[in-house]
Amino acid sequence: MQSSKSIKVSLRIGNGFDVHPLTPGRPLFLGGVQIPHNKGAVAHSDGDALIHSLCDALLGAASLGDIGRYFPDSSPEYKGIDSKILLSHTVALLKARGFEPVNIDAVVALQTPKIAPFIPQMRAVLAQILAIPEEAVSVKATTTESLGFVGREEGVAVYVVCLIQTLA
């Protein structure tokens, strides 16, 4: 027996981009994982460019603005904050708006260090916070063949695309 009501599922795509300069003596966090390296991101928070880009992608998909609107770098409340907390708050904002993440696809542009060994852990951390299967979390790494600020090891850049849907 078919119901006369139909459930309308709305799908939305978002993209995010974040860049942080790198400097000696700071820890490097990507995807909620600390990566051993002699440089880390200069930032108000912990500088996790992957999570920041992901937050922007999710917020954009839900038409909620950008990460700076909710977590301004001028606020002492967010000084040194673990970016996983920002992502958890972002997911809560989406749910309050009636959306949930479906999948993400991220590209991390970083000359060094090589992050491939840490990608499984990043996927696990992000999947847990997003409440989606690890198979729905893609993290890829690339260099810029020694070109530009990434190639000169002055910074990290991250691009993220995500899909969200209306809550069932």
Salt bridges, closest charged atoms under 4 A:
ASP18 OD2 - HIS20 NE2 2.95
ASP18 OD2 - HIS52 ND1 3.32
ASP82 OD2 - LYS84 NZ 2.94
ASP105 OD1 - LYS140 NZ 2.35
GLU154 OE2 - ARG152 NE 2.99
